[in-house]
Amino acid sequence: MTRLRGLLSRPEGWTGALFVCAVLLTFLPARGGASRPAPPPGAIKVGLVFDVGGRGDKSFNDAAYAGLSRAIRELAVEPAYLEPAGTEDREAALRLFAARGFDLVIGVGFIFSSDIDAVARAYPQVAFAGVDYAPGPGGIPPNVAALAFREEEGSFLVGGVAGLMSKSGHVGFVGGMTGPLIKKFEVGYAAGVKATCASCVVHVAYAGATPDAFRDPAKGKALAVAQIAAESDVIYHAAGSTGHGVFEAAKDARILAIGVDADQHDEMPGTVVTSMVKRADVAVFEIIKSVAEKRFAGGMRVFGLREDGVDYVHEGPHAAMLPPDVKAKVAALRDKVVSGEIEVPRR
């Protein structure tokens, strides 16, 4: 895969990259080094291109991969995936799958939106899906399923947890790349904090203005240390692998941290009190299933609390640090959001 990344990152290497990718995608080894078994008859070809951080981020990318893995188990799917080495590789990776006649091509992350638009218009016979897709000025191409989430609703719930569990009256939020998407996490979290602790102060910081802000643990730790110095005793991150630095700072200071996108308890047991869960796995599986059942349709699809698209970890051993009264109060907030009694702000 290293050679592939190098070729894709050089414009003059496109022809070579196409050949290398064709070989890699046909004989991509399964975990453990064994050759992948032949796809079942009638299998649809699904190509997934990871966001910044790639597979193994124990967050958003891994959630998307879980959706693909479920589709492999339950549906007739011939899968392949790529991890772009840089910004210039995203469109090339999408175009590669489309050029090889894949039935569905999925880009994971809002930074793919314009790339998906360009490739989808060039390959109108191919179905595309964008996780966290943001429509551009030209609208959504008819062969693109825009998969979006009400992140503010899940963030509202963990904000409620933070407000209830803070002893200092100060909590923190560390975002990755500045922009409308991560702003939804911040605003929803702050609203949840205020819903359970009106006097609490929310300290906010972002790691940067480019996609690299999602993969800078050292910056995440520095930002969290500053918030801890300002008395924050619960910090929520929406920053990809940058968030691991937040966890490290929280562990060092013996305060609580809140994970994002997936259950991140195992990243720092005893420190991560809960996580906002964004069910990218559900969205990816459902769009693959729609292609397999020949009912794919382009357009916007939004997943919130009502659709089980977002939630927070509140059951099982990974929620053991949550007191029963905290869970009960947050459950009441959840019910009010689902019923429409509470409308969570997003900006």
N, C-alpha and C positions, 0 to 999 in steps of 0.2 A: 504493500500500500504506500510505502514511502516513495517508491519510484513513480507511482501514479501521481502523487501530490506534486512531485517535482515537475513532471511533464505538464500537468494541467496549469501550473503556475507560469509556464513560459509560452507565450503566444506561438512561437515557432514550433513548439512541441505538440501542437494539437493533433496532427495526423498520427504521430507516434502514440499519443495518449489514447486516441480512439482505439487503436489496435490493442494496446496493453489493457485498457478497460474492458474491451470485448472478451479478452482471455480471462481477466480476473473475475468478471461478472458471471461468466459461464462456469468457472471452476472455483468460485469463492469457497474456501474451506469453512466447515462448521467449527464451533468451539471444540478445542481438543485436537485439531489438526486433521480429522477424518474428512473425506470427501463428502459433500452433501449428496444425499440420495436423489435419484431422478425425480423431477416434479410429477405430481399425479396427473392423469389425463385431464385435459381441459383446464389446466391451471392458468390463472391470469398472472401476468408479469407485473410485479410491483417494485418500483425503484424509490428508495427513500434517501434523501440528502440531508445530512445532519446540520444543525445550527452550530454556532461558535461553541467550543467546548467539547463537541463530539460525543460519541458513545462512551459511556463510562463516567459521565459527569454526575451521576447519582441524582439527577434533577430532571429537567425538561426533556433532554435528548433521550435519556434512558426510559422516560415515560412513553415517548413516541415509539421507541424500539419495542417496548412491552406490547404496544398495540399491534405492531407488525408481527411479533412473536406469537401473539394470540391468533392472529389471522393464519399464520403458518400451521398452527395446531388444529384449527377448526374449519378452515376453508381450503380450497385448492389454489394454492399460491406458490408462485416461483419468485422468491424475493432476491433483492440485491440492495446494497446500500453503499454510500460514499460519504466521506468526511472531507469537505473542502479545506485546503490548507490556508486559503486567504480569500479576501473579498472577491478578487477577480475570478475565482474558481467556481463560484456558486452557479452562475448561468451556464458555464461549460458543463458542469456535472448534470444539471437538469436537462440540457440539450443532448447530452450523451444518451441518457435513458430514452428520451423521446425519439432520437434518431434510430435507436435499436428496436423501435416498435413496442415499447412497454405499454401495457394497458392503462396503468396509473403511475403518475410521477408525483411524489410528495416532497415538498420543501418544508423543513421544520424551522420556524422562526420568522418574525415579522420582517427581518432584513432581506428575506427572499422575495417579498411581494413584487417588486418591479421586475425582478429576474423571471419570476413565474409568468407575469404578464407578457413579457417579450417572447418567451419560449412557447407559451400556450397559443399565442397568435400565429406563430410560425408552424405549429403542429396542431391544427384544429381537430384532427381525428383522435388525438390522445387526451385522456382525462388527466387533469392536474388537481392537486389539493395543496393549500397552503395553511399550515398551522400558525395561528396568530396573524393571518393575512390581513393586510391593510389596503383597502381599495385605493387606486391611484386616480388621477384626474380623468382618465379614460373609462373608468368603471371596471367592473369585473368581467373578463372574457367569458363567453357562454360555456366553455369547457373547463372552467375553474370553480372548484368548491372552496369557498372561503371559510375556514374553520376558526372561529373566534370564541373567546371566553369572557365571562363577567368576573375577571380577576378581582375586581373591587369587592364582590360579594364574599368570596373566600377570605380575602384580606380583612374584611370587616369582622369576621368571626375571630381571627387570630388577634386582631386589635382588641376585641373584647377580652380575650384571654390576657393580653398584656396589661390592659387597664386593671383587671381584677387581681393580677399576681404581682404587680409592681408594689414595692414597699417604699420606694423613694419618691414616687410621683413623677418620675422621669423615665421615658422609654425612648428607644431609638429605631430608626429605619435606615437601612443602607441599600441603595439602589445600584444597579449596574450602569447601563447606558441611559443618559437622560433622553426623554422623549415621551410621547403620549401613552405608550403601552405601560411602561414602568410607573408612570404617574398614576395610573389606575390602582396599582398596588399600594402606593404611598397614601393616596387620598382615602381609599377604602379602609386601610389600616388605621389612619388617624381618626376617621369617623367611628370606628369600632372602639378605639381607646376612649374617645370622648363619651361614647354611649355608656361605658361602665365606670369611667373615672373622669368626670368633667373637669377636674382641676389638674389632671396630668399634663405634663409638657412632652411634646413629641419632637425629638431631635432628628433632623433629616440630612442625609449626605448622599452624594452620588459618586461613583468611581470614575466616570469620564463621559465623553461625548461620542465615542466610537465603539464598535462592537468589541474591541479589546477590553472594554470595561467589564465584560462578563467573564474574563479569565485572568484576573489579577488578584490572587489571594493576599499578597503583601499589601496592596492598597486597601483591600477589604478590612484587613486587620488594623491598619493605621486609622481608618475611619471609625471603626468600632472602638478602638482605644480612646479616641477623642470623645466619643459619645459617653463612654464609661467615665471618663474624667469629668463629664458634665452631669454625672450622677445617674445615668441610664442604667437600669438593672434588668431590663428585658429588651432585646434587640431583634428585630425582624429584618431579614434580608430578602431582596429580590434581585439577585446579582449573579446567578450562575455559579461557576466555580470560584468566583471572587468571594462568595459567601463562606467558603471554608475558612478564610482568614477571619471572618466575623466569629465563626465558631471557636477558633483558636483563642481570640481575644476574650470571648465570653468565658471559656473554660479557665483561662489564666486568672480572670477577675472573679471567678466563682459566681457569675450571674447567669441568667437564662437567655437562651437564644431560640428563635423560631425559624424553622426551615421553610422551603418554598418549592412549589411545583410537584414534588414527590415527598414521600415519607423519608425525612433525612435523619431520623433518630440515630441510625447506626454510624453516621458521620461523627457524632460526638455524644455518645450515651452519657446521661447524667447532666448534660448541658442543654441539649435540644429538647425543650418541653413539649413541643408539638410542631406540626408543619402545615402550611396551607397547601392542600393537594389540588393540583390542576390536572384534570383527567385527560391529558393528551392521548393516553392509551385508548380511552373510550372513543375519542374523536377519530383517531387513526383507524381503529378497528372498524368503526361504523362506515367510514368512507370506503374502505377496502371491500367491506361486505356489500355495499351498494353497487360497486363495479362487478363483483362476482355474481350478483343477482340481476345484473343488467338493468338497474334502476338508478344509475348515477344521474345526478342533475347538478348543474352549476349553480352558483349563487351563494349567498351568505347563510351560514349556520352558526348559531350562537349557543354556547353551553354555559349555564349558570347553576345556581343551587337547585332550581326546579328540575333541571335536566340531569342532575347528578354530575354536572361537568366540573364543579369545584366543591370543595368541602375543607375540613381540617381533621387532623388525626385526633380522635377523641375516644377511641375504643382500643382494647387490647393492651399488651405490655408496653407498647411505645407511647401510651398515654398515661402511664402510671403516675407521672408527676403532676397530673391535673387533679386538683381536689374535686370531689363530687359537686360541691356547690358552684364551683366555676363552670363545670360542664353543664349543670342545670341552667344557669343564667345564660350561657352562650346558646344553649338549645332553644331557649325562649326567644333570643334575638334571631336565630335562624328561622324559626317559625314565622316571625313577623316579616322577615325579608321574603320568604316564599309566598306568604299570603298577600304581599303588597303593602302591608301596613308601614313597613320601613322601605324607603327607596334609597339605596346606598349611592352616594355621589361617586363620580368617576373622574372628575377634573376640578 
